[in-house]
């Protein structure tokens, strides 16, 4: 099958997903933003203000949630999990969908969330981890590349700082274990974000990240 790829270079940038980019051939490359605010993911990005479906049909969230167990680690029947390289500050995934439709839906989700960030919006603004990831993407502390070939979706994230790497690493764990593993989209990872932010690797960026979070965080919708 001819490999289908697509590429978008972002002037302001996330994921994203970003876990966890539209239709047809594609690859997404996010670039530096201005901090004023995806993503993704990412695989990312599975709900807004507590409402799992409020992103609208363009996000494909209902489909992805209902079909979460149709995504597997490439070459196995295991839940997709990221390959991490702390030295290179990189996170890499090869996610196999059970159908080409499923791969396209995941691809479209990533594109949708990237567009939201370009429009200065924050998915899951009640979750500090997602806000931290958005901050890192906006300020080009990590880049995202996504390609699709048939039923396979290849996602790569590369961080430029140790703080950003810890953020994308934690996000990938959440996407792998809770989203792909359980179809869970409403867990709040704010405590994880707080621990990362308090660590020595985020000392230089801590004040700016806190300011960003305080200016954008919203209460979780209880609906």
For each residue, the residues with C-beta under 8 A, 3 or more apart:
1: 149 150
2:
3: 147 149 150
4: 24 25 26 148 149 150
5: 25 26 27 147 148 149
6: 21 22 24 25 26 27 28 107 147 148
7: 26 27 28 29
8: 21 26 27 28 29 111 114
9: 29 30 31
10: 13 14 28 29 30 31 33 114 118
11: 31 33 118
12: 32 33 34 37 117 118 138
13: 10 30 31 32 33 114 117 118 137 138 140 143
14: 10 17 18 30 38 39 40 42 113 114 117 133 134 137 138 144
15: 18 19 20 21 28 30 38 39 40 41 42 43 44 45 110 113 114 133 137 144 146 157
16: 19 20 30 38 39 40 41 42 43 44 45 110 113 114 117 133 137 144
17: 14 20 38 39 40 41 42 43 44 45 109 110 113 144 155 171 175
18: 14 15 38 39 40 41 42 43 44 45 110 113 133 144 155 157 171 175
19: 15 16 40 41 42 43 44 45 93 155 171 172 174 175 176 179
20: 15 16 17 39 40 41 42 43 44 45 93 106 109 110 155 175
21: 6 8 15 26 27 28 107 110 111 114 144 146
22: 6 26 107 108 111
23: 26 104 107 108
24: 4 6
25: 4 5 6 148
26: 4 5 6 7 8 21 22 23 107 111 146 147 148
27: 5 6 7 8 21 145 146 147
28: 6 7 8 10 15 21 110 111 114 144 145 146
29: 7 8 9 10 143 144 145
30: 9 10 13 14 15 16 38 39 114 137 143 144
31: 9 10 11 13 140 143
32: 12 13 139 140
33: 10 11 12 13 36 37 117 137 138 139 140
34: 12 138 139
35: 135 138 139 208 212
36: 33 120 138
37: 12 33 117 120 121 122 134 135 138 212 216
38: 14 15 16 17 18 30 41 42 44 45 110 113 114 115 116 117 123 134 137 144
39: 14 15 16 17 18 20 30 42 44 45 110 113 114 117 123 133 134 137 144
40: 14 15 16 17 18 19 20 43 44 45 109 110 113 114 144
41: 15 16 17 18 19 20 38 44 45 109 110 113 144 155 171 175
42: 14 15 16 17 18 19 20 38 39 45 110 113 133 144 155 171 175
43: 15 16 17 18 19 20 40 93 95 106 109 110 155 175 179 180
44: 15 16 17 18 19 20 38 39 40 41 110 113 123 130 133 171 175
45: 15 16 17 18 19 20 38 39 40 41 42 59 109 110 113 123 124 130
46: 52 61 64 65 124 179 185
47: 50 51 52 53 54 55 61 123 124 185 186
48: 51 54 55 123 124 125
49: 54 124 125 126 218 219 220 221
50: 47 126 186 219 220 221 222 223
51: 47 48 54 221 223
52: 46 47 61 62 65 185 186
53: 47 56 61 62
54: 47 48 49 51 221
55: 47 48 58 59 61 112 116 123
56: 53 59
57: 60 62
58: 55 108 112
59: 45 55 56 109 112 113
60: 57 63 64 105 106 108 109 112
61: 46 47 52 53 55 64 65 109 185
62: 52 53 57 65 66
63: 60 66 67 105
64: 46 60 61 67 68 105 106 109 179
65: 46 52 61 62 68 179 183 185
66: 62 63 183
67: 63 64 70 71 98 102 105
68: 64 65 71 179 180 181 182 183
69: 180 183
70: 67 97 98 99 102
71: 67 68 80 95 96 97 98 102 106 180
72: 76 77 78 79 80 95 96 98
73: 76 77 78 79 80 81 94 95 96
74: 94 95 96 152
75: 94 96
76: 72 73
77: 72 73
78: 72 73 81
79: 72 73 176 177 180 181
80: 71 72 73 93 95 96 176 180
81: 73 78 93 176
82: 91 92 93 169 172 173 176
83: 91 92 93
84: 90 91 169 172
85: 88 89 90 91 92
86: 89 165
87:
88: 85 158
89: 85 86 142 158 159 160 161 162 164 165
90: 84 85 156 157 158 159
91: 82 83 84 85 155 156 157 158 168 169 172
92: 82 83 85 154 155 156 157
93: 19 20 43 80 81 82 83 153 154 155 156 172
94: 73 74 75 152 153 154
95: 43 71 72 73 74 80 103 106 152 153 154 155 180
96: 71 72 73 74 75 80 103 151 152 153
97: 70 71 100 101 102 103 105 106 151 152 153
98: 67 70 71 72 102 151
99: 70 102 103 151
100: 97 103 104 150 151
101: 97 104 105
102: 67 70 71 97 98 99 105 106 151
103: 95 96 97 99 100 106 107 148 150 151 152 153
104: 23 100 101 107 108 148
105: 60 63 64 67 97 101 102 108 109
106: 20 43 60 64 71 95 97 102 103 109 110 153
107: 6 21 22 23 26 103 104 110 111 146 148 153
108: 22 23 58 60 104 105 111 112
109: 17 20 40 41 43 45 59 60 61 64 105 106 112 113
110: 15 16 17 18 20 21 28 38 39 40 41 42 43 44 45 106 107 113 114 146 155
111: 8 21 22 26 28 107 108 114 115
112: 55 58 59 60 108 109 115 116
113: 14 15 16 17 18 38 39 40 41 42 44 45 59 109 110 116 117 123
114: 8 10 13 14 15 16 21 28 30 38 39 40 110 111 117 118 144
115: 38 111 112 118 119
116: 38 55 112 113 119 121 123
117: 12 13 14 16 33 37 38 39 113 114 120 121 122 134 137 138
118: 10 11 12 13 114 115
119: 115 116
120: 36 37 117
121: 37 116 117
122: 37 117 125 130 131 134 216
123: 38 39 44 45 47 48 55 113 116 130 134
124: 45 46 47 48 49 127 130 131
125: 48 49 122 130 131 216 217 218
126: 49 50 188 190 217 218 219 220 221
127: 124 130 131 188 189 190 193
128: 131 132 189 190 193 194 197 213 217
129: 132 133 167 170 171 174 189 190 192 193 196
130: 44 45 122 123 124 125 127 133 134 171 189
131: 122 124 125 127 128 134 135 193 212 213 216 217
132: 128 129 135 136 167 193 196 197 209 213
133: 14 15 16 18 39 42 44 129 130 136 137 167 168 171
134: 14 37 38 39 117 122 123 130 131 137 138
135: 35 37 131 132 138 139 141 208 209 212 213
136: 132 133 139 141 142 159 163 164 167 168
137: 13 14 15 16 30 33 38 39 117 133 134 140 141 142 144
138: 12 13 14 33 34 35 36 37 117 134 135
139: 32 33 34 35 135 136
140: 13 31 32 33 137 143 160
141: 135 136 137 159 160 161 163 164 205
142: 89 136 137 157 158 159 160 164 165 167 168
143: 13 29 30 31 140 157 158
144: 14 15 16 17 18 21 28 29 30 38 39 40 41 42 114 137 155 156 157
145: 27 28 29 155 156 157
146: 15 21 26 27 28 107 110 153 154 155 156
147: 3 5 6 26 27 153 154
148: 4 5 6 25 26 103 104 107 152 153 154
149: 1 3 4 5 152 154
150: 1 3 4 100 103
151: 96 97 98 99 100 102 103
152: 74 94 95 96 97 103 148 149
153: 93 94 95 96 97 103 106 107 146 147 148
154: 92 93 94 95 146 147 148 149
155: 17 18 19 20 41 42 43 91 92 93 95 110 144 145 146
156: 90 91 92 93 144 145 146
157: 15 18 90 91 92 142 143 144 145 168 172
158: 88 89 90 91 142 143
159: 89 90 136 141 142 162 164 165 167 168
160: 89 140 141 142 164
161: 89 141 164 165 201 205
162: 89 159 165 166 201
163: 136 141 166 167 196 199 201 202 204 205
164: 89 136 141 142 159 160 161 167 168
165: 86 89 142 159 161 162 168 169
166: 162 163 169 170 196 199 201 202
167: 129 132 133 136 142 159 163 164 170 171 193 196
168: 91 133 136 142 157 159 164 165 171 172
169: 82 84 91 165 166 172 173
170: 129 166 167 173 174 189 192 193 196
171: 17 18 19 41 42 44 129 130 133 167 168 174 175 189
172: 19 82 84 91 93 157 168 169 175 176
173: 82 169 170 176 177
174: 19 129 170 171 177 178 179 187 189 192
175: 17 18 19 20 41 42 43 44 171 172 178 179 180
176: 19 79 80 81 82 172 173 179 180 181
177: 79 173 174 180 181 182
178: 174 175 181 182 184 185 187
179: 19 43 46 64 65 68 174 175 176 182 183 184 185
180: 43 68 69 71 79 80 95 175 176 177
181: 68 79 176 177 178 184
182: 68 177 178 179
183: 65 66 68 69 179
184: 178 179 181 187
185: 46 47 52 61 65 178 179
186: 47 50 52
187: 174 178 184
188: 126 127 191 220
189: 127 128 129 130 170 171 174 192 193
190: 126 127 128 129 193 194
191: 188 194 195
192: 129 170 174 189 195 196
193: 127 128 129 131 132 167 170 189 190 196 197
194: 128 190 191 197 198
195: 191 192 198 199
196: 129 132 163 166 167 170 192 193 199 201 202
197: 128 132 193 194 202 206 209 210
198: 194 195 202 206
199: 163 166 195 196 202
200: 203
201: 161 162 163 166 196
202: 163 166 196 197 198 199 205 206 209
203: 200 206
204: 163
205: 141 161 163 202 208 209
206: 197 198 202 203 209 210
207: 210 211
208: 35 135 205 211 212
209: 132 135 197 202 205 206 212 213
210: 197 206 207 213 214
211: 207 208 214 215
212: 35 37 131 135 208 209 215 216
213: 128 131 132 135 209 210 216 217
214: 210 211 217
215: 211 212
216: 37 122 125 131 212 213
217: 125 126 128 131 213 214
218: 49 125 126
219: 49 50 126
220: 49 50 126 188
221: 49 50 51 54 126
222: 50
223: 50 51
